[in-house]
């Protein structure tokens, strides 16, 4: 990756066009640079001018892919949310199902309450209130995507014979709603916040299993 970035810098210095491989990586580079800017300077300090300088690309390159700031932020959020959801479910899929629920609940809550999570939530709120409603809700998209991933893990556990969940969509919905609710209501300032979240994740995953796993009835 370092050698590719060096080659791209050399190409720009010579005035040449990026290769097909370099062009394919441009959105990822823009997203990484934009997230760094947003974490450092906040939403109010973000602009395409700053992004172009930070990513070392021309503004026309950004506008060739994204019509405006709203379209860019929407794509950025979907990219980051999907990547993190994938990371959590990948970690969980090789665990026993009870342990997978605990891990997903804890990791998701800790993510929500991190600096990156709070920034994500603020940007989503901005799009919900200020963005084009015809473009759709990023919050609803993120919830639906997370629920689908949860359903996939539950179906796999059912197929392995670990659990007997008859209504998988409902179980996944309840699980995710509880995680989001705790993330928003939990006390992030408490000295033992992590320990509190760990205890909650253990109790909450056990409750979900009692409510939806018919083999325990």
Protein Blocks (a to p, Z undefined) as FASTA:
>chain_A
ZZmmmmmmmmmmnopacdfklmmmmmmmmmmmmmmmmmmnojmlgcfklmmmmnopafkl
mmmmomblmlmmmmmmmmmmmmmmmmmmmmmmmpcfklmmmmmmmmmmmmmmmmklmmmm
mmmmmmmmmmcfknopfklmmmmmmmmmmmmmmmmmmmnomaccfblmlmmmmmmmmmmm
mmmmpcfkbmklmmmmmmmmmmmmmmmmmmmmmklZZ
